[in-house]
């Protein structure tokens, strides 16, 4: 992990946030069950260890997320920014994609595949579409200008990385719940002290977080986010095309885009 970039918007929301969510019950347990009236060496070590654990899990999630990404793309039939460019994919209107193909072909200095060429050799056509995706990713790094694309990328990164640590999170939760139940059992399940009340709070937080992980952190959510990002990446071509058009042509172009998309 590049520690000089851990506080940029993407890293915080797509990498660090999933790690925090994954170990949230354990962090709550540390915060509630350790007395914080004074800072002693064990408490400092516990705090530092917790932060290191977050960064370690975020790095693990990023690594494992990239492996999961290959399986996600396989289920989609390929990388979304490639498959949606294909003529047999109805996500974006073919008239609009033809304009994008011509534009990107001039930027890449190659010929865009014709309908006949694509039907005869999809692999070669996909190679062109992959180059298009690379060019678009390299030229849409202005997060302010391409804010919607940036947010779709964050959403995909967040869902992919959180999904990659789903079972790790549930395993940690099982450990926290087991520890809480043992403490409560030994104390006859009572509310006899503030400490036991905090144990119940940790237990309930763990239960609710587990429900969220089980119901919301799913492969289908990752697939949906991958397609949303791929679609927006392709549509980013419109911003480059609009620069070379007159104001009247630019308005007409935006209207064609809105009317021609199949959501």
Secondary structure as GFF3:
##gff-version 3
##sequence-region A 1 263
A	DSSP	alpha_helix	9	10	.	.	.	ID=ss1
A	DSSP	pi_helix	11	16	.	.	.	ID=ss2
A	DSSP	alpha_helix	17	22	.	.	.	ID=ss3
A	DSSP	alpha_helix	24	33	.	.	.	ID=ss4
A	DSSP	alpha_helix	41	75	.	.	.	ID=ss5
A	DSSP	alpha_helix	80	83	.	.	.	ID=ss6
A	DSSP	alpha_helix	94	108	.	.	.	ID=ss7
A	DSSP	alpha_helix	115	120	.	.	.	ID=ss8
A	DSSP	alpha_helix	122	139	.	.	.	ID=ss9
A	DSSP	alpha_helix	147	164	.	.	.	ID=ss10
A	DSSP	alpha_helix	166	186	.	.	.	ID=ss11
A	DSSP	alpha_helix	194	216	.	.	.	ID=ss12
A	DSSP	alpha_helix	219	235	.	.	.	ID=ss13
A	DSSP	alpha_helix	237	243	.	.	.	ID=ss14
A	DSSP	alpha_helix	247	260	.	.	.	ID=ss15
###
